[in-house]
Amino acid sequence: MKPYIKYIAFALGTVAATACADLDTEYEGDYISADQNAAVQDKAPEQIVAGLTSIMSNFSTYQTTYEQHFDFGYPALMIGFDLQTADFFGAQSGYNWFTYWEAFRSPTSTGVPTTMCWNTLYAQIKTANDQLKVLPEESDDTAMPFYRAQAYATRAFDYWVLAQVYQFNYKNHQNDPCVPILTDKNDTEVERNGAPRATVQAVYDQIMSDLNTAIDLLASTDVTREQVISSKPKRLVSLAVAYGLRARANLSMGKYAEAADDAAMAIKLHGEAPYSIAEVSKPGFNNLNDAPWMWGIAISENDRVVTSGIVNFPSQMCTFFDGYVSVGAWRFAAKDLYDAVNQSDVRKGWWLDSAKKSKNISAEQAAYLKPFAEMTETYQSSSNAALFPYTNVKYGTYNNELPGILAVCDIPLMRVEEMYLIQAEGEAMSKGMNVGKETLEKFIRAYRDPKYSISPRTAEDVQDEVFLQKRIELWGEGLIFFDYMRLNKPIDRRRARAPYSFTFNIQPEDPVLLYCIPNSEITANRAISDADNNPSASAPVMVDWE
């Protein structure tokens, strides 16, 4: 494992140099080592916060694994995860950098998706561990519990994501191998002897331990993230976010009552309402300061992903941005998902219709898209910048530029809307169908579709309806693939109008859905061999449209 740890140390140096530019105006320095800890405690306590924010800087890195245009940190993984579903597509185009994910093109130990995922998340785990080693458990600083909680909560998030893609769902696979567990307590042992793949159960035990600790720490202090950092404070974890993370973990384990309770507490502590119907009737979802956002990735003008021009989230996701989308790499929804959205639902306008129009965009935005809409699209191999039906107009540009040039668009990691959906599923599965139905209908009617109603016959019907609502509400936010895996749903694209080469019908627990442990990790980690890895898979077979 030692060579890998050295690699991560180098990567962290890159992260600190490239991803914290917006913090330099507020805090001195960007990382503290164990040797510096005493001096920091005595002379420069503000550097503790700078070290703390180095954890969050790992969310938005620039080409730390590959010198390619798909490598811009966790937001790139979010796009990749969504492209592994039946809901979200990009054209078969030379400008679509994410075909590795969309086509399941490299499901091996040397593949791009696994190497990106592993390096990105373990780099952040390493940073969290390093901070926990230098932030004292006992301190007169009343903010110390808040600081330590950031590391615990973020580490839990990372392990939760890893658990979704390196093994199948918790319910049927608790004793199967997942990922190695590295903490601030076992790093010496790991460096000496490596770290084996822990079981799914052990990884979730670590996740829950970290989240319980984070919740206890945050509940023990009156310090808020607004007091810690004035610029986009929602980049840090609050008590509400910690409960939200635990709601996700409990849901993943099928602990429905606990998930519902945690989601309800997250809603209560957050204290802000979801987006209103009026607020989501136009492109947006790019501002961390918006009331419904609980946690997100803060992007500033000086960040390398912004100064790169096109190596960033808006370039790949925002239809009004002058980036990869505008040369043909549009991101569009599945036809069958679009068709499932009620006409009375404001979210119908989050995507263009079959005529490439949306009631949610302005006349100026429609005029901008008109030349692209008049081109003829092809589902085989795109050779132009033609818009596809169902292209998203969910995301807006910075300051409503048209076209967008500056990629200063924040990225959501958690919105309060998700908590309502978790609560509804958890209640249906633990307290009865009608309890979950009432929560779901009340939420959708108030904030998305005044005419919404459902007629379930079982709790599982409510669960399936929540799954559909998540696919609509959280489209493009990097979360829904985890629900596909949790609920054993097929990746069935036959009615999606996906590009021909990306049209598959992948059944639950097909080996192609699991990431292999990267070969670089197996080479460096003496506790894992090729025999311990997930099996390599062949790319899926293309099927016909229905």
FENCOR-V521744 format. One line per field, one symbol per residue. ss: DSSP state (A for helix, B for strand, O for the rest). burial: # if it has 16 or more other ideal C-beta (glycine too) atoms within 10 Angstrom, else .. Layout:
ss: ???
burial: ???
This chain:
ss: OAAAAAAAAAAAAAAAAAOOAAAOOOOOOOOOOAAAAAAAAAAOOAAAAAAAAAAAAOOOOOOOOOOOOOOOOAAAAAAAAAOOOOOBBBOOOOOOOOAAAAOOOOOOOOOAAAAAAAAAAAAAAAAAAAAAAAOOOOOOOOOAAAAAAAAAAAAAAAAAAAAAAOOOOAAAAOOOBOOOOOOOOOAAAAAAAOOOOOBAAAAAAAAAAAAAAAAAAAAOOOOOAAAAOOOOAAAOOOAAAAAAAAAAAAAAOOOAAAAAAAAAAAAAAAOOOOOOOOOOOOOBOOOOOOOOBBBBBOOOOOOAAAAOOOOOAAAAAOOOBOOOAAAOOOBBBOAAAAAOOOOOOAAAAABOOOOOOOOOOOAAAAAAAAAAAOOOOOOOOOOOOOOOOOBBOOBOOAAAOOOBOOOOOOBBBBBAAAAAAAAAAAAAAAAOAAAAAAAAAAAAAAAOOOOOOOOOOOAAAAAAAAAAAAAAAOOOOOOAAAAAAAOOOOBBOOOOOOOAAAOOBBOOOOAAAOOOOOAAAAAAOOOOOAAAOOOOOOOOOOOOOO
burial: #..##.##..##..##.######...#.####...##..##.....###################...#########################.###############.#########################.......############################..##..########..#..#...#######.###.###.##.###.##..#.#.#..##..######################.##.##########.##...##....#########.###########.#####...#############################..#...########...#.#.##...#..##..##...###..#..##############...#.#.#########################..#.###.###.##..###..#...#..#.#######.###################.#.####.####..#####...#.###########.##..#....##.##..#......
